[in-house]
């Protein structure tokens, strides 16, 4: 099979090199990226290589672009503009790299779907974090663990809460997220490219924004949620997926079945203990008894010394919770 290629051409050598490095580091594009600062070199290269997607400066003439013969072309513009009347779609060059990548991946979706490409990779390891107990630091632990693992692995964080608060923490306005991925999965059009178009970066952590509305999660079945997670693990290039489950009740059992390991934060009070016991009883009675062996209960230390939003991820790393998570992961390795 020929390797799929995305070519980037811009006279600014730093832009092309830095963008290619960012994309290759994130592994969110299932094609090889080649950067050019010479149009002549690009044209010569295209004579021996099939270019699937071409990201090229808007200053290049249509005639020269046609010589390259790329399957799909996206123009790099230095001004924010709408590509009305342009023969090719446009993206704004001077924006955050992950924003630029999402726009490009939207265009790549068209190419990959038309040609029926799939990504062949080893299945990602899925780590689930769930508890029937409320206010047990489940999300704080998930974010801390994801950050620590991303230093050595490619990690993707997925949040399955109906009201996660992530938009307020990150300050982002999301255009894509889990709601879109559920829709694509149910329509049978989910792909690696569509996943890449929905991934955002917070610090060094890649994540897909949670559902836009609580109803988007309520109206999808637990089997469909599990199916989507399984498909992401089979098609993505991430080594580990951290799955942060919300208060799904007993529906969580079907989703946890796709997890290779499960952490369950618990608390010591009698009400919390009774909730955990009831969930375990349900697992045994509903045919999920083998899952009990994969559940590791943890008592997390409360981090009450901070609360600012602007550097929340860093605060997590250097809190008591960060120290606890480091020690936990060392024991697992």
Long-range contacts (C-beta under 8 A, 24 or more apart in sequence): 2-50, 3-31, 3-32, 4-30, 4-31, 4-32, 4-50, 4-52, 4-117, 5-31, 5-32, 5-33, 5-34, 5-49, 5-50, 5-51, 5-52, 5-53, 6-31, 6-32, 6-33, 6-34, 6-51, 6-52, 6-53, 6-54, 6-55, 6-108, 7-33, 7-34, 7-35, 7-36, 7-42, 7-45, 7-46, 7-51, 7-53, 7-54, 7-55, 7-56, 7-68, 7-70, 8-33, 8-34, 8-35, 8-36, 8-55, 8-56, 9-35, 9-36, 9-37, 9-39, 9-42, 9-54, 9-55, 9-56, 9-57, 9-60, 10-37, 10-56, 10-57, 10-76, 10-93, 11-37, 11-57, 12-37, 13-37, 15-93, 18-97, 19-97, 19-100, 22-97, 22-98, 22-101, 23-97, 23-101, 26-98, 26-101, 26-154, 26-199, 26-201, 26-206, 27-154, 27-237, 27-238, 28-101, 28-105, 28-195, 28-196, 28-199, 28-206, 28-237, 29-101, 29-104, 29-105, 29-108, 29-196, 30-112, 30-117, 30-119, 30-192, 30-193, 30-237, 31-108, 39-64, 42-68, 43-67, 43-68, 46-70, 52-108, 52-111, 53-104, 53-107, 53-108, 53-111, 55-91, 55-104, 58-90, 62-87, 71-111, 72-107, 72-108, 72-110, 72-111, 74-103, 74-104, 74-107, 98-199, 98-200, 98-201, 101-196, 102-175, 102-176, 102-196, 102-197, 102-198, 102-199, 102-200, 105-193, 105-194, 105-196, 105-197, 106-197, 108-193, 108-196, 108-197, 109-191, 109-193, 109-194, 109-197, 111-193, 112-191, 112-192, 112-193, 113-189, 113-191, 113-193, 117-191, 118-191, 118-192, 118-235, 119-192, 119-235, 119-236, 119-237, 121-234, 121-235, 121-236, 121-237, 123-233, 123-234, 124-156, 124-232, 124-233, 124-234, 124-236, 124-238, 124-239, 124-240, 124-241, 125-233, 125-239, 125-240, 125-241, 125-260, 125-261, 126-229, 126-233, 126-240, 126-241, 126-243, 126-258, 126-259, 126-260, 127-240, 127-241, 127-242, 127-243, 127-259, 127-260, 127-261, 127-262, 127-263, 128-243, 128-245, 128-255, 128-256, 128-259, 128-261, 128-262, 128-263, 129-242, 129-243, 129-244, 129-245, 129-262, 129-263, 129-264, 129-265, 130-245, 130-248, 130-252, 130-256, 130-262, 130-263, 130-264, 131-264, 131-265, 131-266, 131-276, 132-247, 132-249, 132-275, 132-276, 132-278, 132-279, 133-265, 133-266, 133-267, 133-272, 133-275, 133-276, 134-247, 136-265, 136-266, 136-267, 136-272, 136-300, 137-265, 137-300, 137-302, 137-303, 137-321, 138-244, 138-245, 138-265, 139-164, 139-244, 140-300, 140-303, 140-316, 140-321, 141-263, 141-265, 141-298, 141-300, 141-321, 141-325, 142-242, 142-244, 143-205, 143-244, 143-313, 143-316, 144-316, 144-317, 144-321, 144-322, 144-325, 145-242, 145-263, 145-325, 145-328, 145-329, 146-205, 146-207, 146-242, 147-203, 147-204, 147-205, 147-313, 147-316, 147-317, 148-317, 148-322, 148-325, 148-326, 148-329, 149-240, 149-242, 149-329, 150-204, 150-205, 150-206, 151-204, 153-238, 153-239, 153-240, 154-206, 154-237, 154-238, 154-239, 154-240, 155-205, 155-206, 155-238, 155-239, 155-240, 155-241, 155-242, 156-199, 156-206, 156-207, 156-208, 156-232, 156-236, 156-238, 156-240, 156-241, 156-242, 157-205, 157-206, 157-207, 157-208, 157-241, 157-242, 157-244, 158-207, 158-208, 158-229, 158-232, 158-241, 158-242, 158-243, 158-244, 159-207, 159-208, 159-209, 159-210, 159-244, 159-246, 160-210, 160-217, 160-225, 160-243, 160-244, 160-245, 160-246, 160-248, 160-255, 161-210, 161-217, 161-244, 161-245, 161-246, 161-247, 162-210, 162-211, 162-214, 162-217, 162-218, 162-246, 162-247, 163-214, 164-210, 164-246, 166-207, 166-209, 166-210, 167-209, 168-309, 169-309, 169-312, 170-200, 170-202, 171-309, 172-200, 172-202, 172-209, 174-200, 174-209, 174-212, 176-208, 176-209, 177-208, 177-209, 177-210, 177-211, 177-212, 178-208, 178-209, 178-210, 178-211, 178-216, 178-217, 179-211, 179-212, 179-213, 179-216, 181-208, 181-228, 181-232, 182-211, 182-216, 182-220, 182-224, 182-225, 182-228, 185-224, 185-227, 185-228, 185-231, 186-220, 186-224, 190-228, 190-231, 191-235, 192-235, 192-236, 192-237, 195-232, 195-235, 195-236, 202-313, 203-313, 203-314, 205-313, 206-238, 217-246, 222-248, 222-251, 222-252, 222-253, 222-254, 222-255, 223-254, 225-254, 225-255, 226-254, 226-255, 226-257, 226-258, 229-255, 229-258, 230-258, 233-258, 250-279, 250-282, 250-286, 253-282, 253-283, 253-286, 253-288, 253-291, 256-288, 256-291, 257-288, 257-291, 259-294, 260-294, 261-294, 261-296, 262-291, 262-294, 262-295, 262-296, 263-295, 263-296, 263-298, 264-295, 264-296, 264-297, 264-298, 265-297, 265-298, 265-299, 265-300, 266-297, 266-298, 266-299, 267-299, 268-299, 298-328, 300-324
